[in-house]
Amino acid sequence: MYVCRTCAVPLHCFGRADSLKVTLMAETVSRSAVGSVFSMPDRKHLAILLAVLSLTAVRVVSQQNFAEQLESTDLAGLKMRAENGDALAQFRLGYLYEQGIGVPRDYRQAAELYRAAAVQGHSTAANNLAVLYDHGLGVKKDLRNAIEWYRVSAERGDSTGQCNLASVYFSGRGIPRDYNAAMKWFRAAAEHGLPAAQNNLAYMYYNGIAVSIDYSQAARWTRSAAEQGYALAETDLGYLFEQGKGVPLDYTAAYMWYTLGDSGGDPRARARMKSLFSLMLNKQRTEARARAAAWVPAAASRHADAQQSVVAVQH
C-alpha cells in the first residue's frame, strides 16, 4: 500500500496531516491540492487542505483501517528492504517516519527515504518530498525544490502531484502565474479521477479562467467530484442546481446536494440550505432529504469501506 501526501496552494491545497481531516485511498496516500468554491461569490477561493489520495487505487480503505495495516507492518523487514534499495519499502518507511506510526516521528528520515524512492521513479514519494520542502519539515523550507519535485511527480503521472503543480501555477506561488498550465495539470489529474482536481477544473470553467465561461463543463466536473462523495463539490453542485447553471433549475436536487455537503462537513452547505428553505414546499424538502439519505457515492458503492471527508483551511 502506497502512502503519499501533498500540499499546494490554489483553490485548495493541503496543510498538516494532523490538523485536517483526511481522505485515504489505497495504493497511494498523498497530500494534495484541491477544491474550488464558486458557490459563494464573496468567499476567498484560495485555501489549503490536506487530502490523502490514490494514484492507482484498487480499493479504498478508511484512515483507521489503513493505520492498522501500517501498525502491523514488519518494521525490521521493511527497513531491510529499504536499505537494500527497494523503492516501495523506502516510500512506506518514509511515511511511517513522517506520521510517527510504529516509530518516533522523524521528518528528516522521512525526507531521506522519500528522496531515495523518488530518484528511483516513485512518483508519490516525489510528491511527498515536495510537501516536506513546501513546509520545511525535515529539510530547509525551499519552494523552488518543492515545485521541482511536484513537477517530477506530475510528469510521472501522479494525480496528486499534478493537482499540486496546477495549484502552484494557479496561485503563482514561487513561479509566474500561468492559468493555462494550471488548467493543463488540473485536467490531467481530473481525468485520472481525482475529485479535488475535478472541482478545481470546474471552478476554472465556471469563472472563465484560461477558458471561456462554460457552465455545462463546470457542472460536468463538479458532478464527477460530487458523485465520489467530495463535500465541497456536493455543495457546489447544489448551488448549480439552485441557480440553473449548467443543469436544470431544481430546488429539490439543490437541497439534496446541500444536505450531502453539510453531512460531509462543508460549512457553506448549511447556510445555502437555510437560504433555500423558504423557497421550497415541505414535500420538496422531504423528498430532498430522502434522496440524500438513500444516496451512495460512486466510490462507496464500489468500495463499502470508503470514507471521504476534507476540510479547507482559509489563508
C-alpha positions in Angstrom: 0.0 0.0 0.0 1.4 3.3 -1.0 1.1 6.4 1.1 1.6 9.8 -0.2 0.8 13.3 0.9 1.0 16.7 -0.7 0.4 20.3 -0.4 0.0 23.3 -2.7 -2.0 26.4 -3.0 -4.8 27.3 -5.3 -8.4 26.9 -4.9 -7.5 24.4 -2.3 -4.3 22.9 -1.1 -3.1 21.0 1.9 -1.6 21.6 5.2 -0.6 19.5 8.1 -1.9 15.9 8.3 -2.6 16.2 12.0 -4.6 19.4 11.6 -7.1 18.3 9.0 -9.5 15.5 8.3 -8.1 13.4 5.5 -9.4 11.2 2.7 -7.5 8.0 2.4 -7.4 5.7 -0.6 -5.5 2.6 -1.1 -2.3 2.0 -3.0 -1.2 5.7 -2.6 -1.6 8.2 0.1 -0.7 11.7 -0.9 -1.2 15.2 0.4 -2.6 17.2 -2.4 -4.1 20.5 -3.6 -7.8 20.7 -4.0 -11.2 22.1 -4.1 -12.7 25.2 -5.6 -15.5 27.2 -4.2 -17.7 29.0 -6.7 -21.0 28.9 -4.9 -20.2 31.8 -2.6 -19.1 34.9 -4.6 -17.6 36.7 -1.5 -15.6 33.7 -0.4 -11.9 33.6 -0.9 -11.1 30.8 -3.3 -7.6 30.1 -2.1 -7.3 27.6 0.7 -5.1 24.9 2.0 -6.4 21.4 2.7 -5.0 18.0 3.2 -6.2 15.0 1.2 -4.9 11.5 1.1 -5.4 10.2 -2.3 -4.7 7.2 -4.5 -3.0 7.1 -7.9 -3.9 3.5 -8.8 -6.3 2.6 -6.1 -7.7 -0.9 -6.4 -9.8 -0.3 -3.2 -10.4 2.4 -0.7 -9.6 2.0 2.9 -10.6 4.1 5.9 -7.9 6.0 7.7 -8.3 3.8 10.7 -8.0 0.6 8.7 -5.0 2.0 6.9 -3.3 2.9 10.1 -4.0 -0.5 11.5 -2.4 -2.1 8.4 0.7 0.1 8.8 1.0 -0.7 12.5 1.1 -4.4 11.7 3.9 -3.9 9.2 7.1 -6.0 9.8 9.2 -2.9 10.6 12.5 -4.8 10.6 11.8 -6.4 7.3 10.7 -3.1 5.8 13.9 -1.4 7.0 16.0 -4.2 5.5 14.2 -3.9 2.1 14.6 -0.1 2.2 18.3 -0.4 3.0 18.6 -2.8 0.0 17.2 -0.1 -2.3 13.5 -1.2 -2.6 11.8 2.0 -3.6 8.4 0.9 -2.4 9.8 -0.1 1.0 11.6 3.3 1.2 8.4 5.1 0.4 6.4 3.2 3.0 9.1 3.6 5.7 9.3 7.3 4.9 5.6 7.6 5.5 5.9 5.8 8.8 8.5 8.2 9.9 6.5 11.2 8.7 3.4 10.1 10.6 5.2 8.6 13.6 3.5 5.2 13.1 5.4 2.5 14.8 8.5 4.7 15.0 9.2 8.1 16.5 8.1 10.9 14.1 11.2 12.0 12.2 10.7 14.3 9.2 14.4 14.2 8.4 14.3 10.4 8.0 11.1 10.7 6.1 12.7 13.2 3.6 15.7 11.0 3.1 13.6 7.9 2.4 11.2 9.8 0.1 14.2 11.1 -1.8 15.7 7.7 -2.2 12.4 6.3 -3.5 11.8 9.4 -5.7 15.1 9.2 -7.5 14.2 5.6 -8.4 11.0 6.8 -10.1 8.4 6.5 -7.3 6.0 9.3 -8.2 4.1 9.6 -4.9 7.4 9.7 -3.0 8.4 12.7 -5.2 5.1 14.3 -4.3 5.5 13.8 -0.6 9.1 15.0 -0.7 7.8 18.2 -2.3 5.4 18.6 0.5 8.2 18.4 3.1 10.1 21.1 1.2 7.0 23.2 0.9 6.5 23.2 4.7 10.1 22.9 5.8 9.6 19.6 7.5 12.9 17.6 7.9 14.5 19.8 5.3 15.0 23.6 4.9 11.9 25.2 3.5 12.6 25.6 -0.2 9.7 26.4 -2.5 11.9 26.1 -5.6 12.8 22.5 -4.7 9.2 21.8 -3.7 8.0 22.9 -7.2 10.6 20.8 -8.9 9.5 17.7 -7.1 5.9 18.4 -7.7 6.8 18.7 -11.4 8.6 15.3 -11.2 5.7 13.7 -9.6 3.2 15.3 -12.1 5.2 14.3 -15.1 5.4 10.7 -13.9 1.6 10.6 -13.8 0.8 11.0 -10.1 -2.6 12.7 -10.0 -1.9 14.3 -6.6 1.4 15.8 -7.9 -0.4 17.0 -10.9 -3.1 18.8 -8.8 -0.4 20.3 -6.6 1.6 21.6 -9.5 -1.6 23.0 -11.0 -2.2 24.8 -7.7 1.2 26.4 -7.8 0.7 27.6 -11.3 -2.8 28.9 -10.4 -1.6 30.9 -7.5 1.7 32.0 -8.9 3.4 30.9 -5.7 7.2 30.7 -6.4 6.7 30.7 -10.2 5.0 33.1 -12.6 1.2 32.6 -12.5 0.1 30.6 -15.5 -3.6 29.7 -15.8 -3.1 27.7 -18.9 -0.6 25.4 -17.2 -2.9 25.2 -14.2 -5.7 24.2 -16.5 -3.5 21.6 -18.1 -2.5 19.9 -14.9 -5.9 20.2 -13.2 -7.3 18.5 -16.2 -4.7 15.7 -16.2 -5.5 15.0 -12.5 -9.2 15.3 -13.1 -9.1 12.8 -15.9 -7.4 10.4 -13.5 -10.5 10.8 -11.3 -9.1 13.0 -8.6 -12.2 14.8 -7.1 -10.2 17.8 -5.8 -8.8 18.4 -9.3 -12.2 17.9 -10.9 -13.7 20.6 -8.6 -10.8 22.9 -9.3 -11.3 22.4 -13.0 -15.0 23.1 -12.6 -14.0 26.4 -10.8 -12.0 27.5 -13.8 -14.8 26.7 -16.2 -17.3 28.5 -14.0 -15.3 31.6 -13.8 -13.8 31.6 -17.3 -10.2 31.3 -16.2 -8.0 30.2 -19.1 -11.2 29.2 -21.0 -14.5 30.7 -21.9 -17.1 30.5 -19.2 -18.8 27.2 -19.7 -21.4 26.2 -17.0 -22.1 22.9 -18.7 -18.4 21.9 -18.2 -18.4 23.3 -14.7 -21.4 21.2 -13.9 -19.9 18.1 -15.5 -16.7 18.2 -13.5 -18.5 19.3 -10.3 -20.8 16.3 -10.6 -17.9 14.0 -11.2 -16.3 15.1 -7.9 -19.6 15.2 -6.0 -20.6 11.7 -7.0 -17.4 10.5 -5.4 -18.6 12.0 -2.1 -16.4 15.1 -2.2 -18.2 17.5 0.1 -17.0 20.8 -1.4 -18.3 19.6 -4.8 -21.5 18.4 -3.3 -22.2 21.9 -2.1 -21.1 23.5 -5.4 -23.3 21.1 -7.4 -26.2 22.1 -5.1 -25.6 25.7 -6.0 -25.6 25.0 -9.7 -29.0 23.3 -9.4 -30.2 26.2 -7.3 -29.1 28.7 -10.0 -29.9 26.5 -13.0 -26.4 26.9 -14.4 -25.2 24.0 -16.5 -28.0 21.9 -15.1 -31.8 22.4 -14.9 -33.1 24.6 -12.2 -34.1 22.2 -9.5 -34.5 23.2 -5.8 -35.1 19.6 -4.7 -31.8 18.5 -6.2 -30.1 21.5 -4.8 -31.3 20.8 -1.3 -30.3 17.2 -1.6 -26.7 18.1 -2.6 -26.6 20.8 0.1 -27.7 18.1 2.6 -24.9 15.8 1.5 -22.3 18.6 1.6 -23.4 19.5 5.1 -23.1 15.9 6.1 -19.6 15.8 4.6 -18.5 18.8 6.7 -18.7 21.7 4.3 -19.9 24.7 6.4 -21.2 26.5 3.4 -23.9 23.9 2.8 -25.8 24.7 5.9 -26.1 28.4 5.0 -27.3 27.6 1.5 -29.9 25.2 2.9 -31.2 28.0 5.2 -31.4 30.4 2.2 -33.3 27.9 0.1 -35.6 26.6 2.8 -38.3 29.3 2.4 -38.4 28.9 -1.3 -39.4 25.2 -1.2 -42.5 23.3 -0.3 -42.4 20.9 2.6 -42.8 17.9 0.3 -39.8 19.1 -1.8 -37.6 19.3 1.3 -38.8 15.9 2.5 -38.0 14.4 -0.9 -34.6 16.0 -1.0 -33.8 14.6 2.5 -35.0 11.2 1.4 -32.8 11.3 -1.7 -29.8 12.4 0.4 -30.4 9.6 2.9 -30.5 7.0 0.1 -27.5 8.4 -1.8 -24.4 6.2 -2.1 -21.3 7.9 -3.5 -19.8 6.2 -6.5 -16.6 5.3 -4.6 -18.6 3.9 -1.7 -20.8 1.9 -4.0 -17.7 0.2 -5.3 -15.9 0.1 -2.0 -18.1 -0.3 1.0 -15.4 0.9 3.4 -14.7 4.2 1.6 -14.5 7.4 3.6 -14.4 10.8 2.1 -14.1 14.0 4.2 -12.0 17.0 3.5 -11.7 20.3 5.4 -10.5 23.5 3.9 -8.5 26.0 5.9 -8.6 29.6 4.8 -5.4 31.6 4.3 
